[in-house]
Structure formats: structure tokens, C-alpha cells
Amino acid sequence: VQLVESGGGLVQPGGSLMLSCEVSGTIFSVNWMAWYRQGSGKKRELVARIAAGGNTNYADSVKGRFTISSDNHTNTAYLQMNNLTPEDTAVYYCNAAIVSIYFNEADYWGQGTQVTVSS
């Protein structure tokens, strides 16, 4: 099982990006998916999380600007990021709690995708 991320890049302040994270491999279910980020010299922090039932929560710094969503059929999570600022520059990591076909839950991380907000 792997988490495959895409969508990072360079964007100007005020711009938008969408990140995607797809679960690759044979699984039973996904309990939740989340996006974390880690800026240079900073601790990794939770950005947004979505549960299988659709409940979401966000870091205060991104509320009203970022939206997390998921497609339960393709086991893909998305992070729509609007009105980006230089403070959003970081490596963004996908994280998921996945239940295997043996009904064991495990925590998985993606490889990270760089988001740079700069003029």
C-alpha cells in the first residue's frame, strides 16, 4: 500500500493549487485521510483531515482558504488551496489510516510534495 501524491509546485501569492493523494494497493477501507505540512526549520503540522464519514477539521491558519475532500470510490483525497501566502510554503504530506484486507489498521505517509508560494 502506498500513498501517491501530486499537484505541488510554484505559485504566486494569492494563487491556488490542488493537491491529490491516491491510495495505491489492495485495501479494505480508509478510516481517514489528512494533509500535513512542514516548512523549513519548522515542525510538521496538521493542515486538514477528513474522516470516512465526511467530517473535516482544519488548522486555524488555513480555515476559509483550504478545503479537503475525498472520493471514497477511488480512495483519493484532495486539498484545494486558495489565496495562498508565502507562509504556506512547505512540503505537504498525505497521511491516511488504512484498514488492510486482514482488518488491521495502519498509518501511512506519502513521499511529500513541495508547495512554494513566491512572487
C-alpha positions in Angstrom: 0.0 0.0 0.0 1.3 3.4 -0.9 0.1 7.0 -0.9 0.8 8.7 -4.2 0.8 12.5 -4.1 0.6 15.0 -6.9 -0.1 18.7 -7.5 2.6 20.6 -5.8 4.5 23.4 -7.5 5.3 27.1 -7.6 2.5 29.7 -7.3 2.3 33.4 -6.8 0.8 34.9 -3.6 -3.0 34.9 -3.9 -2.9 31.9 -6.3 -4.4 28.4 -6.0 -3.2 24.9 -6.1 -4.9 21.5 -5.7 -3.0 18.5 -4.2 -4.1 14.9 -4.7 -3.4 11.8 -2.8 -4.4 8.4 -4.0 -4.2 5.2 -2.1 -2.4 2.6 -4.2 -2.8 -1.1 -3.5 -5.4 -3.6 -2.2 -7.1 -2.5 1.0 -10.3 -3.0 2.9 -11.1 0.6 3.7 -9.8 4.1 4.6 -10.8 5.4 8.0 -9.4 9.0 7.4 -7.1 10.9 5.3 -5.2 14.1 6.1 -2.7 16.6 4.9 0.3 17.7 7.0 3.0 20.3 6.1 6.5 21.0 7.2 8.1 24.3 6.4 11.8 24.9 6.5 13.0 24.7 10.1 9.5 24.1 11.4 7.7 21.2 13.0 5.3 19.1 10.9 1.8 20.3 11.5 -1.7 19.1 10.6 -3.4 21.1 7.9 -6.7 19.3 7.3 -8.3 15.9 8.0 -11.3 14.2 6.6 -12.9 11.1 8.1 -14.6 8.4 6.1 -18.0 9.8 7.0 -17.0 13.2 5.7 -16.3 15.1 8.9 -13.5 17.6 8.4 -11.2 19.7 10.6 -8.7 22.3 9.7 -5.8 24.2 11.2 -6.8 27.7 12.1 -4.2 29.2 9.7 -6.0 27.6 6.7 -9.6 27.9 7.6 -11.6 29.6 4.9 -8.8 29.2 2.4 -8.2 25.4 2.1 -10.8 22.7 1.5 -10.2 19.0 2.0 -12.4 16.5 0.2 -12.3 12.8 -0.8 -13.5 10.3 -3.3 -14.3 7.1 -1.5 -14.7 5.1 -4.7 -11.1 5.9 -5.8 -9.7 6.3 -2.3 -8.3 9.7 -3.2 -8.1 12.8 -1.1 -7.8 16.3 -2.4 -6.6 19.6 -0.8 -7.8 22.7 -2.6 -5.7 25.6 -1.6 -6.8 29.1 -2.4 -5.4 32.6 -1.6 -2.0 31.2 -0.9 0.6 33.2 1.0 4.3 32.7 1.4 3.6 31.3 4.9 2.0 28.3 3.2 5.3 27.3 1.6 6.2 23.9 2.8 6.5 20.2 1.9 2.9 18.8 2.1 2.5 15.2 3.2 -0.5 13.0 2.8 -1.4 10.7 5.7 -4.0 8.0 6.0 -5.3 5.4 8.4 -5.9 2.4 6.2 -7.6 -0.9 7.1 -6.0 -3.9 5.3 -7.8 -6.9 3.9 -6.8 -8.6 7.1 -8.7 -5.9 9.0 -5.6 -4.4 10.6 -5.4 -0.6 10.7 -2.1 1.1 9.9 -0.8 4.6 9.4 0.7 5.5 6.0 2.5 8.6 4.7 3.1 9.9 1.3 6.5 11.0 0.0 5.7 14.7 0.2 5.2 17.3 -2.4 6.7 20.8 -2.4 4.5 23.8 -2.4 6.2 27.2 -2.9 4.4 30.5 -2.8 6.5 33.3 -4.1 6.4 36.2 -6.5 
